[in-house]
Amino acid sequence: MPPLSVSLRKTQHIVNLHGLLRKSDHFAEPRGEGQPPWLDLAASVYFAVTGEVPEAFFRDPARSLLLIHEQPDVMQILARLSAAIPGEPPADHPDTEPNFVEHIASWVIEGDTLTHSGAPSESEVIGLLERLATADDLAHPGRQDTPMAVRSAR
């Protein structure tokens, strides 16, 4: 897996290019001919990590969730995003994994419901991704592929 910061920055570019799908029954929606599809934040992360937008994202939410959960790198990023936004991810049962996908989707659609701050703009989502990427770079200063390592080598 490339460093987390690389995948987070790829996600930034995907959100910037594709826009952010907010309210849909699916993880992706097609657009006009020659335009990239709309992607929700979880689908954007999946695309950044795998380079793919599976057909299930357009048609089958249950299969989409399975595909997302099968990718440990995607789940790691979603867990980091969930930890960085307000509120707690829901869990179906006390002994089950928190639902990071639902937590992130709710934040993108509704924002912080406790403070009534409203849904984040695409710029705010991109900013959060950048802050997480920078934090990952700072946590791994010796890594050769970080922007900091490239700057310090000059």
PyMOL commands that place a pseudoatom at each C-alpha (Angstrom):
pseudoatom trace, name=CA, resn=MET, resi=1, chain=A, elem=C, hetatm=0, pos=[0.000, 0.000, 0.000]
pseudoatom trace, name=CA, resn=PRO, resi=2, chain=A, elem=C, hetatm=0, pos=[1.256, 3.482, -0.739]
pseudoatom trace, name=CA, resn=PRO, resi=3, chain=A, elem=C, hetatm=0, pos=[1.508, 5.731, 2.288]
pseudoatom trace, name=CA, resn=LEU, resi=4, chain=A, elem=C, hetatm=0, pos=[-1.804, 6.872, 3.711]
pseudoatom trace, name=CA, resn=SER, resi=5, chain=A, elem=C, hetatm=0, pos=[-0.980, 10.474, 2.795]
pseudoatom trace, name=CA, resn=VAL, resi=6, chain=A, elem=C, hetatm=0, pos=[-0.730, 9.536, -0.898]
pseudoatom trace, name=CA, resn=SER, resi=7, chain=A, elem=C, hetatm=0, pos=[-4.179, 7.922, -0.890]
pseudoatom trace, name=CA, resn=LEU, resi=8, chain=A, elem=C, hetatm=0, pos=[-5.641, 10.868, 1.022]
pseudoatom trace, name=CA, resn=ARG, resi=9, chain=A, elem=C, hetatm=0, pos=[-4.232, 13.312, -1.538]
pseudoatom trace, name=CA, resn=LYS, resi=10, chain=A, elem=C, hetatm=0, pos=[-5.550, 11.176, -4.404]
pseudoatom trace, name=CA, resn=THR, resi=11, chain=A, elem=C, hetatm=0, pos=[-8.941, 11.318, -2.712]
pseudoatom trace, name=CA, resn=GLN, resi=12, chain=A, elem=C, hetatm=0, pos=[-8.644, 15.127, -2.613]
pseudoatom trace, name=CA, resn=HIS, resi=13, chain=A, elem=C, hetatm=0, pos=[-8.085, 15.216, -6.369]
pseudoatom trace, name=CA, resn=ILE, resi=14, chain=A, elem=C, hetatm=0, pos=[-10.981, 12.839, -6.994]
pseudoatom trace, name=CA, resn=VAL, resi=15, chain=A, elem=C, hetatm=0, pos=[-13.382, 14.953, -4.911]
pseudoatom trace, name=CA, resn=ASN, resi=16, chain=A, elem=C, hetatm=0, pos=[-12.145, 18.048, -6.719]
pseudoatom trace, name=CA, resn=LEU, resi=17, chain=A, elem=C, hetatm=0, pos=[-12.566, 16.455, -10.160]
pseudoatom trace, name=CA, resn=HIS, resi=18, chain=A, elem=C, hetatm=0, pos=[-15.726, 14.388, -9.601]
pseudoatom trace, name=CA, resn=GLY, resi=19, chain=A, elem=C, hetatm=0, pos=[-17.517, 16.581, -7.105]
pseudoatom trace, name=CA, resn=LEU, resi=20, chain=A, elem=C, hetatm=0, pos=[-19.113, 15.092, -4.031]
pseudoatom trace, name=CA, resn=LEU, resi=21, chain=A, elem=C, hetatm=0, pos=[-22.244, 12.982, -4.295]
pseudoatom trace, name=CA, resn=ARG, resi=22, chain=A, elem=C, hetatm=0, pos=[-24.269, 13.786, -1.218]
pseudoatom trace, name=CA, resn=LYS, resi=23, chain=A, elem=C, hetatm=0, pos=[-27.810, 12.405, -1.344]
pseudoatom trace, name=CA, resn=SER, resi=24, chain=A, elem=C, hetatm=0, pos=[-28.283, 9.196, -3.244]
pseudoatom trace, name=CA, resn=ASP, resi=25, chain=A, elem=C, hetatm=0, pos=[-29.288, 5.604, -2.720]
pseudoatom trace, name=CA, resn=HIS, resi=26, chain=A, elem=C, hetatm=0, pos=[-26.016, 4.585, -4.342]
pseudoatom trace, name=CA, resn=PHE, resi=27, chain=A, elem=C, hetatm=0, pos=[-22.303, 5.316, -3.929]
pseudoatom trace, name=CA, resn=ALA, resi=28, chain=A, elem=C, hetatm=0, pos=[-21.949, 6.699, -7.459]
pseudoatom trace, name=CA, resn=GLU, resi=29, chain=A, elem=C, hetatm=0, pos=[-24.116, 8.259, -10.137]
pseudoatom trace, name=CA, resn=PRO, resi=30, chain=A, elem=C, hetatm=0, pos=[-23.302, 8.663, -13.809]
pseudoatom trace, name=CA, resn=ARG, resi=31, chain=A, elem=C, hetatm=0, pos=[-23.113, 12.077, -15.435]
pseudoatom trace, name=CA, resn=GLY, resi=32, chain=A, elem=C, hetatm=0, pos=[-23.196, 13.182, -19.028]
pseudoatom trace, name=CA, resn=GLU, resi=33, chain=A, elem=C, hetatm=0, pos=[-21.108, 11.655, -21.778]
pseudoatom trace, name=CA, resn=GLY, resi=34, chain=A, elem=C, hetatm=0, pos=[-17.381, 12.079, -21.215]
pseudoatom trace, name=CA, resn=GLN, resi=35, chain=A, elem=C, hetatm=0, pos=[-17.760, 13.343, -17.644]
pseudoatom trace, name=CA, resn=PRO, resi=36, chain=A, elem=C, hetatm=0, pos=[-16.558, 11.470, -14.575]
pseudoatom trace, name=CA, resn=PRO, resi=37, chain=A, elem=C, hetatm=0, pos=[-19.297, 10.042, -12.351]
pseudoatom trace, name=CA, resn=TRP, resi=38, chain=A, elem=C, hetatm=0, pos=[-20.435, 11.639, -9.121]
pseudoatom trace, name=CA, resn=LEU, resi=39, chain=A, elem=C, hetatm=0, pos=[-18.907, 9.764, -6.181]
pseudoatom trace, name=CA, resn=ASP, resi=40, chain=A, elem=C, hetatm=0, pos=[-19.701, 9.896, -2.491]
pseudoatom trace, name=CA, resn=LEU, resi=41, chain=A, elem=C, hetatm=0, pos=[-16.772, 10.220, -0.097]
pseudoatom trace, name=CA, resn=ALA, resi=42, chain=A, elem=C, hetatm=0, pos=[-16.436, 6.469, 0.573]
pseudoatom trace, name=CA, resn=ALA, resi=43, chain=A, elem=C, hetatm=0, pos=[-16.472, 5.749, -3.177]
pseudoatom trace, name=CA, resn=SER, resi=44, chain=A, elem=C, hetatm=0, pos=[-13.878, 8.490, -3.705]
pseudoatom trace, name=CA, resn=VAL, resi=45, chain=A, elem=C, hetatm=0, pos=[-11.596, 6.840, -1.145]
pseudoatom trace, name=CA, resn=TYR, resi=46, chain=A, elem=C, hetatm=0, pos=[-12.168, 3.433, -2.765]
pseudoatom trace, name=CA, resn=PHE, resi=47, chain=A, elem=C, hetatm=0, pos=[-11.291, 4.859, -6.186]
pseudoatom trace, name=CA, resn=ALA, resi=48, chain=A, elem=C, hetatm=0, pos=[-8.154, 6.551, -4.800]
pseudoatom trace, name=CA, resn=VAL, resi=49, chain=A, elem=C, hetatm=0, pos=[-6.929, 3.297, -3.271]
pseudoatom trace, name=CA, resn=THR, resi=50, chain=A, elem=C, hetatm=0, pos=[-7.939, 0.780, -5.970]
pseudoatom trace, name=CA, resn=GLY, resi=51, chain=A, elem=C, hetatm=0, pos=[-8.157, 2.871, -9.134]
pseudoatom trace, name=CA, resn=GLU, resi=52, chain=A, elem=C, hetatm=0, pos=[-11.615, 1.417, -9.799]
pseudoatom trace, name=CA, resn=VAL, resi=53, chain=A, elem=C, hetatm=0, pos=[-15.250, 2.460, -9.540]
pseudoatom trace, name=CA, resn=PRO, resi=54, chain=A, elem=C, hetatm=0, pos=[-17.110, -0.879, -9.494]
pseudoatom trace, name=CA, resn=GLU, resi=55, chain=A, elem=C, hetatm=0, pos=[-20.445, -1.147, -11.303]
pseudoatom trace, name=CA, resn=ALA, resi=56, chain=A, elem=C, hetatm=0, pos=[-22.008, -2.110, -7.968]
pseudoatom trace, name=CA, resn=PHE, resi=57, chain=A, elem=C, hetatm=0, pos=[-21.446, 1.470, -6.778]
pseudoatom trace, name=CA, resn=PHE, resi=58, chain=A, elem=C, hetatm=0, pos=[-24.057, 2.607, -9.335]
pseudoatom trace, name=CA, resn=ARG, resi=59, chain=A, elem=C, hetatm=0, pos=[-26.662, -0.085, -8.628]
pseudoatom trace, name=CA, resn=ASP, resi=60, chain=A, elem=C, hetatm=0, pos=[-26.184, -2.204, -5.525]
pseudoatom trace, name=CA, resn=PRO, resi=61, chain=A, elem=C, hetatm=0, pos=[-25.570, -0.537, -2.137]
pseudoatom trace, name=CA, resn=ALA, resi=62, chain=A, elem=C, hetatm=0, pos=[-25.226, -3.854, -0.256]
pseudoatom trace, name=CA, resn=ARG, resi=63, chain=A, elem=C, hetatm=0, pos=[-22.595, -5.172, -2.679]
pseudoatom trace, name=CA, resn=SER, resi=64, chain=A, elem=C, hetatm=0, pos=[-20.877, -1.772, -2.604]
pseudoatom trace, name=CA, resn=LEU, resi=65, chain=A, elem=C, hetatm=0, pos=[-20.512, -1.980, 1.179]
pseudoatom trace, name=CA, resn=LEU, resi=66, chain=A, elem=C, hetatm=0, pos=[-19.043, -5.466, 0.893]
pseudoatom trace, name=CA, resn=LEU, resi=67, chain=A, elem=C, hetatm=0, pos=[-16.486, -4.252, -1.648]
pseudoatom trace, name=CA, resn=ILE, resi=68, chain=A, elem=C, hetatm=0, pos=[-15.534, -1.316, 0.572]
pseudoatom trace, name=CA, resn=HIS, resi=69, chain=A, elem=C, hetatm=0, pos=[-15.192, -3.517, 3.659]
pseudoatom trace, name=CA, resn=GLU, resi=70, chain=A, elem=C, hetatm=0, pos=[-13.022, -5.999, 1.740]
pseudoatom trace, name=CA, resn=GLN, resi=71, chain=A, elem=C, hetatm=0, pos=[-10.357, -3.312, 1.236]
pseudoatom trace, name=CA, resn=PRO, resi=72, chain=A, elem=C, hetatm=0, pos=[-8.367, -2.848, 4.469]
pseudoatom trace, name=CA, resn=ASP, resi=73, chain=A, elem=C, hetatm=0, pos=[-6.633, 0.265, 3.105]
pseudoatom trace, name=CA, resn=VAL, resi=74, chain=A, elem=C, hetatm=0, pos=[-9.995, 1.873, 2.316]
pseudoatom trace, name=CA, resn=MET, resi=75, chain=A, elem=C, hetatm=0, pos=[-11.314, 1.000, 5.763]
pseudoatom trace, name=CA, resn=GLN, resi=76, chain=A, elem=C, hetatm=0, pos=[-8.196, 2.459, 7.405]
pseudoatom trace, name=CA, resn=ILE, resi=77, chain=A, elem=C, hetatm=0, pos=[-8.768, 5.786, 5.644]
pseudoatom trace, name=CA, resn=LEU, resi=78, chain=A, elem=C, hetatm=0, pos=[-12.487, 5.759, 6.445]
pseudoatom trace, name=CA, resn=ALA, resi=79, chain=A, elem=C, hetatm=0, pos=[-11.676, 5.114, 10.115]
pseudoatom trace, name=CA, resn=ARG, resi=80, chain=A, elem=C, hetatm=0, pos=[-9.284, 8.098, 10.120]
pseudoatom trace, name=CA, resn=LEU, resi=81, chain=A, elem=C, hetatm=0, pos=[-11.893, 10.308, 8.471]
pseudoatom trace, name=CA, resn=SER, resi=82, chain=A, elem=C, hetatm=0, pos=[-14.522, 9.171, 10.950]
pseudoatom trace, name=CA, resn=ALA, resi=83, chain=A, elem=C, hetatm=0, pos=[-12.220, 9.940, 13.882]
pseudoatom trace, name=CA, resn=ALA, resi=84, chain=A, elem=C, hetatm=0, pos=[-11.588, 13.445, 12.517]
pseudoatom trace, name=CA, resn=ILE, resi=85, chain=A, elem=C, hetatm=0, pos=[-15.224, 14.511, 12.137]
pseudoatom trace, name=CA, resn=PRO, resi=86, chain=A, elem=C, hetatm=0, pos=[-17.758, 15.348, 14.841]
pseudoatom trace, name=CA, resn=GLY, resi=87, chain=A, elem=C, hetatm=0, pos=[-19.802, 12.654, 16.521]
pseudoatom trace, name=CA, resn=GLU, resi=88, chain=A, elem=C, hetatm=0, pos=[-19.372, 8.950, 16.920]
pseudoatom trace, name=CA, resn=PRO, resi=89, chain=A, elem=C, hetatm=0, pos=[-19.864, 6.323, 14.221]
pseudoatom trace, name=CA, resn=PRO, resi=90, chain=A, elem=C, hetatm=0, pos=[-22.956, 4.216, 14.794]
pseudoatom trace, name=CA, resn=ALA, resi=91, chain=A, elem=C, hetatm=0, pos=[-22.660, 0.501, 15.550]
pseudoatom trace, name=CA, resn=ASP, resi=92, chain=A, elem=C, hetatm=0, pos=[-25.459, -1.972, 14.927]
pseudoatom trace, name=CA, resn=HIS, resi=93, chain=A, elem=C, hetatm=0, pos=[-24.540, -3.904, 18.066]
pseudoatom trace, name=CA, resn=PRO, resi=94, chain=A, elem=C, hetatm=0, pos=[-22.124, -3.163, 20.926]
pseudoatom trace, name=CA, resn=ASP, resi=95, chain=A, elem=C, hetatm=0, pos=[-19.760, -5.908, 19.759]
pseudoatom trace, name=CA, resn=THR, resi=96, chain=A, elem=C, hetatm=0, pos=[-19.688, -4.913, 16.070]
pseudoatom trace, name=CA, resn=GLU, resi=97, chain=A, elem=C, hetatm=0, pos=[-17.334, -2.605, 14.213]
pseudoatom trace, name=CA, resn=PRO, resi=98, chain=A, elem=C, hetatm=0, pos=[-18.452, 1.018, 14.065]
pseudoatom trace, name=CA, resn=ASN, resi=99, chain=A, elem=C, hetatm=0, pos=[-20.117, 2.014, 10.812]
pseudoatom trace, name=CA, resn=PHE, resi=100, chain=A, elem=C, hetatm=0, pos=[-17.553, 4.446, 9.434]
pseudoatom trace, name=CA, resn=VAL, resi=101, chain=A, elem=C, hetatm=0, pos=[-19.269, 4.623, 6.036]
pseudoatom trace, name=CA, resn=GLU, resi=102, chain=A, elem=C, hetatm=0, pos=[-22.569, 5.737, 7.594]
pseudoatom trace, name=CA, resn=HIS, resi=103, chain=A, elem=C, hetatm=0, pos=[-20.840, 8.208, 9.910]
pseudoatom trace, name=CA, resn=ILE, resi=104, chain=A, elem=C, hetatm=0, pos=[-18.989, 9.876, 7.039]
pseudoatom trace, name=CA, resn=ALA, resi=105, chain=A, elem=C, hetatm=0, pos=[-22.051, 9.893, 4.768]
pseudoatom trace, name=CA, resn=SER, resi=106, chain=A, elem=C, hetatm=0, pos=[-24.150, 11.524, 7.488]
pseudoatom trace, name=CA, resn=TRP, resi=107, chain=A, elem=C, hetatm=0, pos=[-21.499, 14.187, 8.062]
pseudoatom trace, name=CA, resn=VAL, resi=108, chain=A, elem=C, hetatm=0, pos=[-21.258, 14.977, 4.335]
pseudoatom trace, name=CA, resn=ILE, resi=109, chain=A, elem=C, hetatm=0, pos=[-25.050, 15.260, 4.061]
pseudoatom trace, name=CA, resn=GLU, resi=110, chain=A, elem=C, hetatm=0, pos=[-25.987, 16.849, 7.402]
pseudoatom trace, name=CA, resn=GLY, resi=111, chain=A, elem=C, hetatm=0, pos=[-22.801, 18.182, 8.985]
pseudoatom trace, name=CA, resn=ASP, resi=112, chain=A, elem=C, hetatm=0, pos=[-22.455, 18.219, 12.744]
pseudoatom trace, name=CA, resn=THR, resi=113, chain=A, elem=C, hetatm=0, pos=[-25.971, 17.651, 14.064]
pseudoatom trace, name=CA, resn=LEU, resi=114, chain=A, elem=C, hetatm=0, pos=[-24.926, 18.542, 17.616]
pseudoatom trace, name=CA, resn=THR, resi=115, chain=A, elem=C, hetatm=0, pos=[-23.748, 22.052, 16.743]
pseudoatom trace, name=CA, resn=HIS, resi=116, chain=A, elem=C, hetatm=0, pos=[-26.012, 22.390, 13.694]
pseudoatom trace, name=CA, resn=SER, resi=117, chain=A, elem=C, hetatm=0, pos=[-23.022, 23.506, 11.651]
pseudoatom trace, name=CA, resn=GLY, resi=118, chain=A, elem=C, hetatm=0, pos=[-24.481, 22.259, 8.383]
pseudoatom trace, name=CA, resn=ALA, resi=119, chain=A, elem=C, hetatm=0, pos=[-22.952, 20.073, 5.726]
pseudoatom trace, name=CA, resn=PRO, resi=120, chain=A, elem=C, hetatm=0, pos=[-19.310, 20.752, 4.876]
pseudoatom trace, name=CA, resn=SER, resi=121, chain=A, elem=C, hetatm=0, pos=[-18.509, 22.299, 1.520]
pseudoatom trace, name=CA, resn=GLU, resi=122, chain=A, elem=C, hetatm=0, pos=[-16.361, 20.379, -0.929]
pseudoatom trace, name=CA, resn=SER, resi=123, chain=A, elem=C, hetatm=0, pos=[-13.517, 22.726, 0.010]
pseudoatom trace, name=CA, resn=GLU, resi=124, chain=A, elem=C, hetatm=0, pos=[-13.930, 21.787, 3.672]
pseudoatom trace, name=CA, resn=VAL, resi=125, chain=A, elem=C, hetatm=0, pos=[-13.871, 18.078, 2.810]
pseudoatom trace, name=CA, resn=ILE, resi=126, chain=A, elem=C, hetatm=0, pos=[-10.740, 18.601, 0.705]
pseudoatom trace, name=CA, resn=GLY, resi=127, chain=A, elem=C, hetatm=0, pos=[-9.196, 20.591, 3.561]
pseudoatom trace, name=CA, resn=LEU, resi=128, chain=A, elem=C, hetatm=0, pos=[-9.868, 17.772, 6.016]
pseudoatom trace, name=CA, resn=LEU, resi=129, chain=A, elem=C, hetatm=0, pos=[-8.242, 15.284, 3.635]
pseudoatom trace, name=CA, resn=GLU, resi=130, chain=A, elem=C, hetatm=0, pos=[-5.194, 17.550, 3.369]
pseudoatom trace, name=CA, resn=ARG, resi=131, chain=A, elem=C, hetatm=0, pos=[-4.918, 17.929, 7.156]
pseudoatom trace, name=CA, resn=LEU, resi=132, chain=A, elem=C, hetatm=0, pos=[-5.037, 14.152, 7.576]
pseudoatom trace, name=CA, resn=ALA, resi=133, chain=A, elem=C, hetatm=0, pos=[-2.438, 13.685, 4.819]
pseudoatom trace, name=CA, resn=THR, resi=134, chain=A, elem=C, hetatm=0, pos=[-0.145, 16.269, 6.409]
pseudoatom trace, name=CA, resn=ALA, resi=135, chain=A, elem=C, hetatm=0, pos=[-0.562, 14.628, 9.817]
pseudoatom trace, name=CA, resn=ASP, resi=136, chain=A, elem=C, hetatm=0, pos=[0.431, 11.297, 8.258]
pseudoatom trace, name=CA, resn=ASP, resi=137, chain=A, elem=C, hetatm=0, pos=[3.492, 12.910, 6.649]
pseudoatom trace, name=CA, resn=LEU, resi=138, chain=A, elem=C, hetatm=0, pos=[4.509, 14.414, 10.008]
pseudoatom trace, name=CA, resn=ALA, resi=139, chain=A, elem=C, hetatm=0, pos=[4.064, 11.031, 11.706]
pseudoatom trace, name=CA, resn=HIS, resi=140, chain=A, elem=C, hetatm=0, pos=[6.458, 9.447, 9.188]
pseudoatom trace, name=CA, resn=PRO, resi=141, chain=A, elem=C, hetatm=0, pos=[9.132, 12.125, 8.547]
pseudoatom trace, name=CA, resn=GLY, resi=142, chain=A, elem=C, hetatm=0, pos=[11.760, 9.770, 7.118]
pseudoatom trace, name=CA, resn=ARG, resi=143, chain=A, elem=C, hetatm=0, pos=[9.542, 8.430, 4.356]
pseudoatom trace, name=CA, resn=GLN, resi=144, chain=A, elem=C, hetatm=0, pos=[11.029, 9.262, 0.953]
pseudoatom trace, name=CA, resn=ASP, resi=145, chain=A, elem=C, hetatm=0, pos=[7.776, 9.920, -0.882]
pseudoatom trace, name=CA, resn=THR, resi=146, chain=A, elem=C, hetatm=0, pos=[6.342, 12.631, 1.348]
pseudoatom trace, name=CA, resn=PRO, resi=147, chain=A, elem=C, hetatm=0, pos=[6.383, 16.283, 0.281]
pseudoatom trace, name=CA, resn=MET, resi=148, chain=A, elem=C, hetatm=0, pos=[8.375, 17.090, 3.421]
pseudoatom trace, name=CA, resn=ALA, resi=149, chain=A, elem=C, hetatm=0, pos=[11.063, 14.541, 2.571]
pseudoatom trace, name=CA, resn=VAL, resi=150, chain=A, elem=C, hetatm=0, pos=[11.361, 15.887, -0.965]
pseudoatom trace, name=CA, resn=ARG, resi=151, chain=A, elem=C, hetatm=0, pos=[11.696, 19.482, 0.326]
pseudoatom trace, name=CA, resn=SER, resi=152, chain=A, elem=C, hetatm=0, pos=[14.245, 18.554, 2.972]
pseudoatom trace, name=CA, resn=ALA, resi=153, chain=A, elem=C, hetatm=0, pos=[16.377, 16.630, 0.479]
pseudoatom trace, name=CA, resn=ARG, resi=154, chain=A, elem=C, hetatm=0, pos=[16.974, 19.766, -1.586]
for i in range(1, 154): cmd.bond("trace and resi %d" % i, "trace and resi %d" % (i + 1))
show_as sticks, trace
zoom trace
